[in-house]
């Protein structure tokens, strides 16, 4: 969960156009999760090709890629590039994808999810401060990650300086209290349309308890 610095994505777009290279944007995590137009619409950049994952099927195994017509027209049966998969065009996955996109297109869905995620990020930052633990909480839209490091996380090198042992302990203590988070320091947490304000309140309250517990026993 590292946000691009201002100008970074546009810089990639400019460089690829200058050198005649394709800009392939990985939206496996962000596609339709951040915005109905995905991260590209939210952040104002357009790729030549885009990859997407299971979010488009509401959790049903499905993936997709797409791009400009002149590129996609190279893929069989229109062009010479053969591409196929065992589950390509699977009726169940396609039906789930259509249903998911219809739900995401309803008014207020993203506003509601993003408001819950903002509440979670704010609550976690307060919980860290209350426990006297210096850490970072990066977030955008419905995505967020706690990094147990005193320095702002703006790139991969900064993320790698995080205290993974402390995160593992945080994960276990939260799990023991009924809150299931991503087990890796380097994965993001996702707020979904199924979560409620009560879910977020419970998560924040549990994090307050856990972080104070960890702060009181730093060497355990």
Buried (B, 14 or more C-beta within 10 A) or exposed (E): BBEBEEEEBEEBBEEBEEEEEEBEBBBBBBBBBBBEEBBBEBBEBEBBBBBBBBBBBBEBEBBBBEBEEEBBEEBEEEEEEEEEEEEEEBEEBBEBBEEBBEEBEEEEEBEBBBBBBBBBBBBBBBBBEEBEBEBBBBBBBBBBBBBBBEEEBBEEEBBEEBBEEBBBBBBEBBEEBEBEBEEEBBEBBBBBBEBEEEBBEBBBBBBBBBBBBBEEEEEE
